[in-house]
Amino acid sequence: MRLEAGKSGKPLVRVFLSFAGDDEALVLRLWDQLAVATAIDRVYEFQLWRSDHGILVGEDWDGRIHSALSSAEVGIVALSNAFLGSEYITDVELPAFVDFPGKRVVPLLLRQVSKQADWHGLKNKQIYGYERPFSEVRGLAARDAWVNGLVAEVHRVLTRYSIRDDRQQ
């Protein structure tokens, strides 16, 4: 994964935020906290893309999503029953990141998922928050710690795969 320099001179990381519409109320709190935590990052310049901000009325929503998927290096996916049950997510968004060359998926557990769920290729992936989903975290300090831990994990992914890919080129 080769990262170009952003406006700040730091490596630019384009992040696609994937979530189910049924989870919108909860996930938007998470995305807002993630935006605050990544805005102050000293190592990377994060550019977060999510459909509720990235698509304007009258635009081709499918085209905008495909464009964002193709330019993003990282996909953060907010897992829940609704997420795994979304045909669009499982047919379009997940395949753009799960085991796709040059892309990294960062799955996080937003809500508990049914033990009988089809994980669509994510079952063998390490999932952030697996022991304690975001929905079960109470209090602002605990949510800040959860989100800051997520940012630290994204850093670990970027460090590992940026170094590996640079050596291969």
Rosetta blueprint (number, residue, H / E / L):
1 M L
2 R L
3 L L
4 E L
5 A E
6 G L
7 K L
8 S L
9 G L
10 K L
11 P E
12 L E
13 V E
14 R E
15 V E
16 F E
17 L E
18 S E
19 F L
20 A L
21 G H
22 D H
23 D H
24 E H
25 A H
26 L H
27 V H
28 L H
29 R H
30 L H
31 W H
32 D H
33 Q H
34 L H
35 A H
36 V H
37 A H
38 T H
39 A H
40 I L
41 D L
42 R L
43 V L
44 Y L
45 E E
46 F E
47 Q E
48 L E
49 W E
50 R E
51 S H
52 D H
53 H H
54 G H
55 I L
56 L L
57 V L
58 G L
59 E L
60 D L
61 W H
62 D H
63 G H
64 R H
65 I H
66 H H
67 S H
68 A H
69 L H
70 S H
71 S H
72 A L
73 E L
74 V E
75 G E
76 I E
77 V E
78 A E
79 L E
80 S L
81 N H
82 A H
83 F H
84 L H
85 G L
86 S L
87 E H
88 Y H
89 I H
90 T H
91 D H
92 V H
93 E H
94 L H
95 P H
96 A H
97 F L
98 V L
99 D L
100 F L
101 P L
102 G L
103 K L
104 R E
105 V E
106 V E
107 P E
108 L E
109 L E
110 L L
111 R L
112 Q L
113 V L
114 S L
115 K L
116 Q L
117 A L
118 D L
119 W L
120 H L
121 G L
122 L L
123 K L
124 N L
125 K L
126 Q L
127 I L
128 Y E
129 G L
130 Y L
131 E L
132 R L
133 P L
134 F H
135 S H
136 E H
137 V L
138 R L
139 G L
140 L H
141 A H
142 A H
143 R H
144 D H
145 A H
146 W H
147 V H
148 N H
149 G H
150 L H
151 V H
152 A H
153 E H
154 V H
155 H H
156 R H
157 V H
158 L H
159 T H
160 R H
161 Y H
162 S H
163 I H
164 R H
165 D H
166 D H
167 R H
168 Q H
169 Q L
